Amino acid sequence: MSRLNPSFFLRSATASLLTLSLLSACGGKERPQADLAASQVTTIGVNSYLWRASLDALSFMPLTQTDSNGGVILTDWYVNPENPGERMKINVSILDRDLRADALRVAASRQVARNGTWVDAPVKAATTQKLEQIILTKARDLRRGAISN
């Protein structure tokens, strides 16, 4: 019969106790709760509130491309019936899974009609900023609605 090595037994017992103490720490009820509403768990690659709010905000424009995994929404040219001499195209990029202002980028292209042709024209920075605000407000409202339910 072989003799047990006391130092081996001591090391094994210490390792077992350490493992048990770590595992028992994992089962405690004092773990912080994840805010699932802030980072909505979905099958799409970006924040679902920003995605839905963007689609809602751009619903009046014809869409040419939507990619929920990449977070890209591209519109076709839109002509406002009240101003037929001008048209806009919007590109929305959602960059993150979190509902944050820096997770949203809006770019716009504008053209005006001159002598029967469309000519590129500058877009006021306030235009894209306003659209970003609209999308963020809608996204926050969607999030609030999800939390209260």
Beta strands, then each sheet from edge to edge (+ up, - down):
strand 1: 63-67
strand 2: 72-75
strand 3: 78-79
strand 4: 86-94
strand 5: 104-114
strand 6: 117-121
sheet 1: 1+ 2- 4+ 3-
sheet 2: 1+ 2- 4+ 5- 6+
end
